[in-house]
Amino acid sequence: HDYGTLKQHGDGAYEFSFKNSGTVPLLISECIGSCGCTVPVWPREPIAPGTTATIKVTYDTKRIGVINKSVTIKSNAVNAPTKIIRIKGEVKA
């Protein structure tokens, strides 16, 4: 997700939506931000086949400068058990 330009102390939250296109429930075991300033919140319950869910990522906008962070997602997905989602942008005073 590209935030573009954010104001310092502004809203650094974004929700990544996804759909379980598999045939078994999707279990996300963990989501790890690349630093303490990037905090993910993910569904802890199984995501049934054909349903959608979201992973909310919040970036702490108190720091001024360029954002280029990632969140590593680990799950029971057969085709890609590890996925990386990214956020970028710039925080200005």
Sequence and secondary structure as in RCSB ss.txt:
>XXXX:A:sequence
HDYGTLKQHGDGAYEFSFKNSGTVPLLISECIGSCGCTVPVWPREPIAPGTTATIKVTYDTKRIGVINKSVTIKS
NAVNAPTKIIRIKGEVKA
>XXXX:A:secstr
 EEEEEETTS  EEEEEEE  SSS B EEEEEESSTTEEEE   S B TT EEEEEEEE TTS EEEEEEEEEEE
  SS SEEEEEEEEEEE 
